[in-house]
Amino acid sequence: MNIHAEVISIQVGMPRVMADAKPWTSGFIKEPVAEPIWLGTTNLQGDGQADQAHHGGTHKAVCAYPASHYDHWRRQLHLPELRWGDFGENFTIAQVNEHDVCIGDTWMAGDAMVQISQPRQPCWKLAKRWNIKDLALQVQQTGRTGWYFRVLQEGFVHPGMELKLSHREHPHWTIAEANRIMHHDKKDHEAAAALAAIPSLSESWKITLTNRVEKGIEPDIEQRLQS
C-alpha cells in the first residue's frame, strides 16, 4: 500500500482556565512544537485534557485534523487568522482527509506506530473557543471531523514527518463512512452492527452503536454539542 501523508504541524497544550462570564477549563488551546516530541500510549508529552472521561486515553491518544479543511473554515467562519491547531488537534495532516483513511488503519509515524480508532466527535468547547454557538454541529454535519489515533508503539514524532500506511484491514470503513452511519443514517442498523463489529473501533463507539441496534437507544448529543 503506497499511501502517504505528512504531519505538517504538531501541537500540544495542558488544560487551562478560560476567562469568561462562566469560566471553563480546557486543553483545547495548543501551541506548535518545533523539535521531536515523545508520543506515549495515552498522549503526547506536554499534552493534556481537562475532561478525561471524554477526551484522551488509549483510544484517543492523538487527535488528527486534515490541513485541507482550514481554507473552508476560514471562509465559512470569517476567521482568516485560523492557524494549524486551532481546531484543537495534535496532528495537522496534509494529503489525506476523512475519505482517504479507515478505521483500523495502522501508520508509521516517526519512531511510533499509530492506529485509527474512531472519528472525532466535536464537543461544545470548540464552539466556545470561537464563540460560534453551532460550530461543533457544523463540523459534525459536514463530516470535517478529523479522527483519533491510538498508539501501538511509543516513540518520538516530529513536525514534517511522513505518515506511511503499513496495514489496512477495513477499506470500506473510511472515517467518512463511519461518520455517515453514526450521525446521518441512524436507521441503517445492519451497517451499524457491521461497524460495531470491527475490533479496532474504539469501545465508546462500539457501545453507542450496539445500544442503537439492540436497544434502540441513542446518546443525548445535545449535552456534547452545547455548553
N, C-alpha and C positions, 0 to 999 in steps of 0.2 A: 504494500500500500504506500504509494508515493504521495502522501498528503502532508503538507507542511503549513505551519502558521508561525507567526512571530509575536512574542510578548514585547510590545514596543515600550511599555511602561509598567512599573511595579509600584504599588502604593501600600503603605501601612499607616495605622493610627490607633491609638489607645482611646478608650471611652473618655469623653469629656462632658461636662455640664454645659448645655447650650442655653445662652441667655434668651429669655422670652418672658411673656406675661406669665406663662406657666412653664418654668424651667424643665428641661428634659435632658436625659443622658444618652449619649450615643457614641459609637466608634465610627460613625459614618464619615467624619472628616478625616481624610487620609492624605499623606504627603508622599511625593515620589522619592524613591531611593536611587542612588547612583551606583552603589557598589553591590557585589554579591551578598545575598542575604540567605539565612538558613530557613528552609521550609521543613517544619516538623509535621507530625501526624495530625495536629489539630489547628495549626495556624502558622503564619509567617512570623519570624522573630520581630517583635515590636508591634504586632498587630493584636487587637483585642475587640471583644464585643460586649456591649452593655447588657443585652438580652440574650443570655446564653441558652435559654430554653428554645429559642427560635433561630439563632444565628451561631455560626461557628461549630466546633465539634468535628468528629471524624468524617462525617458525611458532607460537611460544608467548610472544609479547611481553607479553601481558596475560592473567592468569588471572581468570576471572569466576565468581561463585557467586551463585545466587538467594537473596535475603534470606528468602524464604518457607520455606526448609529449616531455618532456625535453630530455630524452635519445635519441630520434630520432634527435632532432635538434643539440644536442651536437656532434653526429656523422656526420650528414649531413653538418653542417656548420663548422666543425672542430673547435668548440668552447667548449672544455671540461669544461671551467670555468663557463658556464651558470648556474645561480642560480635562485631560485624562485623569480618571479617578473621581470625577465629580458626580458619578452615579454610585459611588461607594465601593467600587470594585478594587480588588487587589491586582489582578492581571488585566491590562488593556491589550486586547489581542487583535492583530491585523490578519487579513487574508481569509478568515472564516467567520461565519455567523451561525445563527440557530438552525439554518437549513443544511449546514455542512457538517455538523458534529452530532454524535449519537450518544444515547445513554450507554454507559459501559465502555466507551472509547478509552483506551489506555494510551497515554502520551509520554514520551521522554521530554523532560523539561530541565535543562542543565544537568545536574547530577541526580535529580529526583525523577520519580515516575509518578504520574498522577492519573486519575480515572474520573470520568464524568459521572456524577451521581444523580443529578436532577437539574431541571431548570430552576433559575432563581424565581422566587415569588416575592415581588416587591412589596414593601410594607410602608406604612404611613410616614416613617421617618424620612424617606426620600422626598415625599411631598412637603413635609415640614421644612426640610433643609432649603428647598427652593421656593417655599411659600406659594405652592401651586396645589390647591386642595385635591384635585383629581389626578395628580401626576402618577401615583402608583397604579391607579386604574388604567390610565393611558398606556403605561408601559406593559401592563398585563394584556390589555386588549389588542395592542399592536403586535404582540409577540416578540418585541425587542427587549427581552428579559435578561439575557445572559444566562449563565449556568454556574454550577458549583463543581469543584474538583474535590475528591478525597485523595489522600496521599498514600500510595502503595510503597514507596521507597523514599525516605527522607534524603535531603541533600541541599546543596547550595544552588540557588537560582539567581538570575541577574537580568536586568532590563536589556532588551535587544536579543535575547536568546531565541533560538529556534524551538518550536514545538513540533515534534515529529511523531506522527501516529504510528504506534507499534502493534496495536491489536484492535480489531473491530468485530464484535460478536453480533450486533443488532443493527444492521444497516438501515432497516425500515424505521427504527425508533429514533429519529432525529429529535433534537430539542424542540424544534418547531412542531413536530407531530405530537410529542408529549404535551406541549402547551395546548394544542388543539383539543386533545382528549380531556385534559384537566379542566380547562376554562370555557370551552365553547360547545363541544359535542358531548354533553354530560349524559345524554341518553344512550350513547353507544357503550353499553355495558360489556359487550364482547371485547371491544378494543381496550376498555379499562381493565378488564381481567387479564388480558394478554400483557399489558404494560406492567401491571402489578406483579406479574409472574417473573419479571426479569430480575435475576439475583442481584445485579449490581445497582438496581434502583434504590434510592435511599429509603430507610424504614418509614419515615414520615409520609412519603408519597405512597408507599405500599399500603399503609394503614388507611389513608384517605380514600384511595381507590377501592380497596376491599370493603370498606364501610359503605361506599356507594353501591357496589354490586350486590353485596349480601344483605345489607340492612336498609338501603335506601336513604342513608344519612349523608348529608353534605355539611362541611365545616362552615362556620359563620365567618365569611370572608370580610364582612364589614369591620370586624374587630382588627383585622390585619391591615386593611386599606385606609382606615380612618383613625385619626388621633382622638 
